[in-house]
Amino acid sequence: MFESNISLDEIMTSVGAKLGDHLAMNSCLFCEVDEDADTITTSYGWTRAGEPNLVRTFKTSE
């Protein structure tokens, strides 16, 4: 069995960076949508240097 000391946050940040670079994006976010609560929660994300950090919860009505 494969074991690693890499955290889920590190994995998702790495995936986001690779995807963001490949698609020439400024950020790549992984979100969870809760329609009942009217929210989108960014669980993991990557942003280029100088871009705002968008890892937080948003109201979908905003």
C-alpha positions in Angstrom: 0.0 0.0 0.0 1.2 3.5 -0.8 1.7 5.8 2.1 2.7 9.5 2.0 3.3 12.3 4.4 1.7 14.8 2.0 -1.4 16.5 3.2 -4.6 16.9 1.2 -4.1 20.6 1.2 -0.7 20.2 -0.4 -2.0 17.8 -3.0 -5.0 20.1 -3.9 -2.7 23.2 -4.1 -0.3 21.3 -6.4 -3.2 20.1 -8.6 -4.6 23.6 -8.7 -1.2 25.1 -9.6 -0.6 22.6 -12.4 -4.1 23.1 -13.8 -3.9 26.8 -13.5 -0.5 27.0 -15.3 -1.7 24.6 -18.0 -4.8 26.7 -18.7 -3.1 30.0 -18.1 -5.4 31.0 -15.3 -4.8 33.4 -12.4 -6.5 31.0 -9.9 -7.9 27.5 -9.6 -10.4 26.8 -6.9 -12.1 23.6 -5.6 -15.6 24.5 -4.2 -18.5 22.9 -2.5 -22.0 24.2 -3.4 -24.7 24.1 -0.7 -28.0 25.1 -2.4 -30.0 24.9 0.8 -27.6 27.3 2.6 -27.2 29.5 -0.5 -23.4 29.2 -0.2 -20.3 28.2 -2.1 -17.4 27.2 0.1 -13.9 27.2 -1.5 -12.2 24.3 0.3 -8.9 24.4 -1.6 -7.4 26.8 -4.1 -4.3 28.1 -5.8 -3.7 31.7 -6.9 -0.8 33.3 -8.8 1.4 35.6 -6.8 -0.3 39.0 -6.4 -3.8 37.7 -6.9 -6.4 37.8 -4.0 -6.9 34.7 -1.9 -10.4 33.4 -2.6 -10.5 30.5 -0.1 -13.6 31.3 1.9 -17.4 31.0 1.9 -19.5 33.1 -0.5 -23.3 33.6 -0.6 -24.6 32.5 -4.0 -26.9 35.5 -4.1 -23.9 37.9 -4.1 
